[in-house]
Amino acid sequence: MAQARFVEIGRVAYVNFGPESGKLCVIVDVVDAKRALVDGPTTGVTRQQMPFSRISLTEFVLPVKRNQKSANVAKCFDEHEIIKKWNASHAGKHVASALRRASLTDFERFKLMVAQKKKSLLVKKEMKKIKPKH
């Protein structure tokens, strides 16, 4: 069974919806069963209440205390190099890939489609060679 990610003080979260979407933040306090107080001073997320439905929990946890000041959260965020770790993580790479794909021009999408067709054709040919005939 995979290790669960719990809502806890210091848990780094990725904002996946709303005006702050695409940014990382840190949970500084749990307001109730549906909302948390988050802060992301180095990523541009102001201290605010955010529903859990708008954030995705990451694997990173910072050693911050409940309702700690933004300056201390920023210092801890930078010391632990969360941005670098996020970019190296599977989820961070997936988000970067989706952003790259969304920013493709029409011609780049066409070139990608042609390359995928060529790859698919090569794979089919090789599979046909090794497939036993009945």
Backbone bond lengths (Angstrom), bond angles and torsions (degrees), N, CA, C in turn:
res aa  C-N    CA-C-N  psi(-1)  N-CA   C-N-CA  omega(-1)  CA-C   N-CA-C  phi
1 M - - - 1.442 - - 1.520 109.28 -
2 A 1.311 116.50 139.22 1.456 121.36 -179.92 1.526 110.26 -71.92
3 Q 1.321 114.56 151.29 1.453 119.32 179.10 1.529 109.58 -71.83
4 A 1.323 116.69 131.85 1.462 121.42 -177.54 1.524 110.54 -78.25
5 R 1.321 115.73 150.12 1.461 121.76 175.11 1.520 107.17 -106.16
6 F 1.310 115.70 114.28 1.451 120.53 -177.11 1.520 110.94 -96.77
7 V 1.317 115.48 152.89 1.462 120.94 172.71 1.520 106.20 -73.40
8 E 1.316 116.69 119.82 1.457 121.13 179.67 1.521 109.48 -150.58
9 I 1.310 115.77 159.68 1.458 121.05 178.77 1.530 107.61 -64.85
10 G 1.320 116.48 127.77 1.455 121.00 -179.92 1.518 113.83 98.10
11 R 1.323 117.45 -7.37 1.471 120.39 179.20 1.523 109.07 -69.99
12 V 1.324 116.35 129.72 1.463 121.25 177.31 1.526 107.32 -82.79
13 A 1.328 116.07 136.26 1.463 121.48 -177.80 1.521 109.72 -129.50
14 Y 1.325 115.17 153.32 1.463 122.57 177.13 1.520 107.41 -105.97
15 V 1.321 117.13 125.46 1.466 121.26 -179.69 1.526 107.72 -80.74
16 N 1.345 116.50 118.42 1.462 119.74 -175.01 1.524 114.15 -108.18
17 F 1.340 117.14 2.85 1.461 119.26 -179.45 1.517 108.95 -156.07
18 G 1.318 116.10 149.29 1.457 120.80 175.80 1.518 112.75 100.45
19 P 1.320 116.20 -173.06 1.469 120.07 -176.62 1.525 113.76 -66.36
20 E 1.316 117.94 -22.51 1.470 121.46 -179.71 1.532 111.83 -97.23
21 S 1.314 118.44 12.02 1.465 120.67 -173.50 1.520 111.74 -59.75
22 G 1.325 114.70 143.17 1.453 121.20 179.73 1.512 113.74 90.73
23 K 1.325 118.27 4.59 1.464 121.79 -177.84 1.525 110.33 -114.41
24 L 1.328 115.22 156.98 1.458 121.30 176.15 1.520 109.61 -95.60
25 C 1.326 115.99 147.33 1.461 120.64 176.86 1.528 108.47 -145.23
26 V 1.321 115.83 170.20 1.462 122.31 -179.79 1.527 108.07 -120.37
27 I 1.326 116.32 135.67 1.463 120.13 176.50 1.526 107.71 -77.86
28 V 1.358 116.17 119.89 1.460 120.57 -178.91 1.525 111.76 -103.83
29 D 1.318 117.33 -20.43 1.461 120.71 178.46 1.528 108.42 -162.83
30 V 1.320 115.66 151.01 1.458 121.23 175.87 1.526 107.15 -102.95
31 V 1.324 117.03 118.58 1.461 121.86 -176.86 1.526 110.19 -78.74
32 D 1.324 116.62 -54.96 1.459 121.58 175.96 1.522 108.07 -153.01
33 A 1.324 117.15 -163.40 1.460 120.87 -175.21 1.517 113.34 -68.68
34 K 1.331 117.48 -14.68 1.458 120.05 -176.08 1.518 114.39 -119.45
35 R 1.333 118.42 -8.48 1.463 120.26 -174.90 1.520 111.63 -136.50
36 A 1.333 114.21 151.54 1.464 120.83 176.22 1.517 109.07 -133.57
37 L 1.320 115.81 154.88 1.454 121.75 172.81 1.520 106.16 -91.18
38 V 1.329 117.04 119.02 1.464 121.26 -177.09 1.518 109.94 -117.46
39 D 1.328 114.60 158.19 1.457 121.09 -179.96 1.522 107.55 -148.76
40 G 1.314 116.18 137.78 1.458 121.49 177.19 1.513 109.82 -143.84
41 P 1.325 118.05 69.50 1.464 120.07 -172.81 1.524 114.25 -62.88
42 T 1.307 118.23 -30.11 1.467 119.24 -179.69 1.522 112.44 -89.63
43 T 1.331 117.28 -14.06 1.465 120.01 -179.33 1.518 113.01 -105.80
44 G 1.323 117.23 -2.78 1.454 120.25 176.88 1.513 115.20 93.78
45 V 1.318 117.86 9.16 1.461 121.03 176.81 1.528 107.38 -92.81
46 T 1.324 116.52 116.04 1.461 119.57 178.55 1.521 109.48 -73.12
47 R 1.328 116.26 157.86 1.462 120.16 179.09 1.526 108.35 -65.15
48 Q 1.333 115.75 121.29 1.461 120.56 -176.31 1.517 110.32 -160.35
49 Q 1.323 115.38 162.48 1.454 120.24 173.29 1.515 108.12 -80.46
50 M 1.315 115.65 138.68 1.456 119.51 179.78 1.528 108.69 -140.17
51 P 1.332 117.78 133.91 1.463 119.66 177.64 1.534 110.94 -69.01
52 F 1.325 115.56 148.10 1.463 120.00 -179.66 1.519 111.81 -63.53
53 S 1.331 117.21 -22.08 1.458 120.15 179.41 1.530 111.79 -69.00
54 R 1.329 117.37 -17.84 1.464 120.74 -179.51 1.521 113.42 -95.65
55 I 1.321 118.26 -5.14 1.463 120.01 -177.95 1.523 110.67 -125.24
56 S 1.325 114.49 151.94 1.458 121.55 174.03 1.520 107.49 -116.32
57 L 1.313 116.62 129.67 1.457 120.59 -178.80 1.521 109.93 -74.77
58 T 1.323 116.29 138.84 1.459 120.90 177.34 1.524 109.29 -102.21
59 E 1.315 115.68 179.84 1.458 120.03 -178.90 1.522 112.67 -82.79
60 F 1.316 118.31 -5.32 1.458 122.13 -173.66 1.529 111.82 -93.91
61 V 1.335 115.27 137.24 1.462 121.62 176.88 1.523 107.79 -130.02
62 L 1.323 116.59 129.70 1.461 122.04 178.86 1.527 109.84 -100.46
63 P 1.327 117.31 146.70 1.472 119.94 178.72 1.530 111.74 -81.92
64 V 1.319 117.16 67.53 1.466 120.85 177.89 1.521 109.07 -108.49
65 K 1.319 115.16 153.77 1.454 120.86 179.06 1.523 109.94 -91.49
66 R 1.312 115.31 165.52 1.459 121.86 -179.21 1.527 110.20 -63.08
67 N 1.337 116.45 131.41 1.470 124.17 179.58 1.526 113.51 57.96
68 Q 1.314 116.66 33.64 1.460 120.23 178.80 1.527 109.90 -68.65
69 K 1.341 116.84 152.23 1.462 121.76 -178.01 1.523 110.91 -63.41
70 S 1.328 115.09 153.27 1.463 121.05 -178.99 1.520 111.83 -60.25
71 A 1.325 117.52 -37.17 1.464 121.02 -179.38 1.523 110.95 -62.91
72 N 1.330 116.94 -40.56 1.462 120.45 179.20 1.528 111.51 -70.58
73 V 1.325 115.89 -36.87 1.468 119.93 177.06 1.529 109.61 -64.33
74 A 1.339 116.61 -42.64 1.468 121.00 179.48 1.521 110.91 -63.28
75 K 1.328 116.62 -41.96 1.466 121.31 179.85 1.529 110.38 -62.23
76 C 1.332 116.21 -45.99 1.463 121.25 179.32 1.531 110.78 -65.29
77 F 1.327 116.70 -39.74 1.466 122.93 179.15 1.530 110.23 -60.27
78 D 1.342 116.09 -43.48 1.464 120.87 -179.59 1.525 112.18 -74.04
79 E 1.335 117.49 -38.74 1.468 121.13 179.95 1.526 111.50 -60.78
80 H 1.308 116.12 -40.14 1.464 120.71 -177.49 1.526 112.82 -87.13
81 E 1.340 117.00 2.72 1.471 123.44 176.45 1.534 111.59 49.22
82 I 1.310 115.89 53.13 1.462 121.31 -175.82 1.525 111.77 -65.03
83 I 1.332 117.15 -38.38 1.471 119.87 -179.70 1.525 110.07 -61.54
84 K 1.326 116.48 -44.42 1.471 120.91 179.78 1.531 110.52 -64.05
85 K 1.332 116.49 -43.53 1.465 120.70 179.32 1.532 110.88 -65.22
86 W 1.341 116.53 -39.36 1.467 120.84 179.08 1.524 110.44 -62.68
87 N 1.334 117.16 -45.18 1.464 120.65 -179.19 1.523 111.90 -65.27
88 A 1.341 117.33 -26.59 1.462 121.04 179.32 1.531 112.30 -87.28
89 S 1.323 117.98 -14.75 1.465 120.99 -177.13 1.531 111.03 -77.34
90 H 1.317 114.99 163.20 1.468 121.03 179.93 1.529 110.68 -62.15
91 A 1.322 116.77 -44.96 1.468 120.74 -179.06 1.523 111.05 -64.38
92 G 1.320 116.89 -40.76 1.465 120.69 179.29 1.516 112.12 -64.46
93 K 1.326 115.98 -40.35 1.466 119.99 177.86 1.528 110.70 -66.26
94 H 1.332 116.20 -37.43 1.464 120.93 179.16 1.530 110.62 -63.88
95 V 1.322 117.00 -43.16 1.466 121.74 179.03 1.524 110.00 -64.80
96 A 1.345 116.61 -43.49 1.467 120.50 179.58 1.525 110.87 -63.13
97 S 1.334 116.21 -39.55 1.459 120.84 178.57 1.529 111.00 -64.32
98 A 1.327 116.60 -42.21 1.465 120.54 179.42 1.528 110.90 -65.01
99 L 1.330 116.99 -39.77 1.464 120.56 178.05 1.525 110.71 -65.47
100 R 1.323 116.65 -40.37 1.466 121.10 179.07 1.526 110.20 -63.73
101 R 1.328 115.96 -45.15 1.462 120.42 -179.57 1.533 110.89 -64.49
102 A 1.324 117.24 -36.98 1.464 120.88 -179.85 1.522 111.85 -69.63
103 S 1.334 116.96 -24.46 1.464 119.66 -177.17 1.531 113.03 -93.45
104 L 1.329 117.79 5.36 1.458 120.56 179.53 1.526 110.89 -68.16
105 T 1.320 115.29 145.23 1.461 119.75 174.36 1.525 108.72 -81.78
106 D 1.313 116.66 173.44 1.457 121.39 -178.82 1.530 110.59 -61.30
107 F 1.327 116.68 -43.11 1.461 120.29 -178.55 1.527 111.11 -68.07
108 E 1.344 117.13 -37.70 1.465 119.77 177.83 1.527 111.05 -65.81
109 R 1.330 117.35 -37.76 1.470 120.29 175.65 1.523 110.69 -64.01
110 F 1.337 116.81 -38.41 1.461 121.32 177.74 1.528 110.46 -63.50
111 K 1.339 116.83 -46.45 1.469 120.37 179.28 1.526 111.05 -61.56
112 L 1.331 116.80 -38.31 1.457 121.27 178.23 1.526 110.61 -64.41
113 M 1.324 117.03 -42.38 1.458 121.64 179.35 1.530 110.67 -63.25
114 V 1.323 117.55 -42.24 1.464 121.31 179.25 1.527 110.20 -64.53
115 A 1.332 117.15 -42.64 1.465 120.85 179.15 1.525 110.91 -63.66
116 Q 1.333 117.56 -39.67 1.462 120.87 178.23 1.524 111.17 -65.49
117 K 1.328 117.33 -37.67 1.466 120.62 177.73 1.524 110.83 -64.60
118 K 1.343 116.74 -43.58 1.467 120.56 178.99 1.522 110.78 -61.73
119 K 1.323 116.38 -43.77 1.461 120.86 179.76 1.523 110.00 -62.62
120 S 1.331 116.96 -44.66 1.454 121.66 -179.57 1.527 111.22 -61.70
121 L 1.328 116.51 -40.45 1.458 120.89 179.32 1.528 111.09 -64.79
122 L 1.335 117.07 -42.95 1.463 120.72 178.04 1.529 111.37 -62.63
123 V 1.324 116.88 -42.23 1.460 120.64 179.59 1.524 110.06 -63.93
124 K 1.326 117.91 -42.34 1.465 121.42 179.21 1.524 111.23 -62.02
125 K 1.347 116.51 -41.99 1.465 120.25 179.74 1.519 110.91 -62.91
126 E 1.328 117.03 -45.25 1.462 120.65 -179.50 1.528 111.46 -66.49
127 M 1.312 117.03 -38.34 1.462 120.14 178.55 1.527 110.83 -67.04
128 K 1.320 116.30 -34.87 1.457 120.40 179.02 1.532 110.40 -66.96
129 K 1.348 116.82 -34.78 1.465 121.02 179.23 1.522 111.24 -66.17
130 I 1.317 116.95 -41.85 1.466 119.27 -174.67 1.525 113.24 -90.20
131 K 1.334 117.62 -9.99 1.458 120.61 -179.66 1.530 109.40 -72.80
132 P 1.337 117.05 128.65 1.472 118.95 179.53 1.533 111.04 -69.75
133 K 1.324 115.07 142.32 1.464 119.97 179.06 1.519 108.95 -90.51
134 H 1.311 116.49 140.57 1.465 121.31 -177.88 1.490 110.88 -87.39
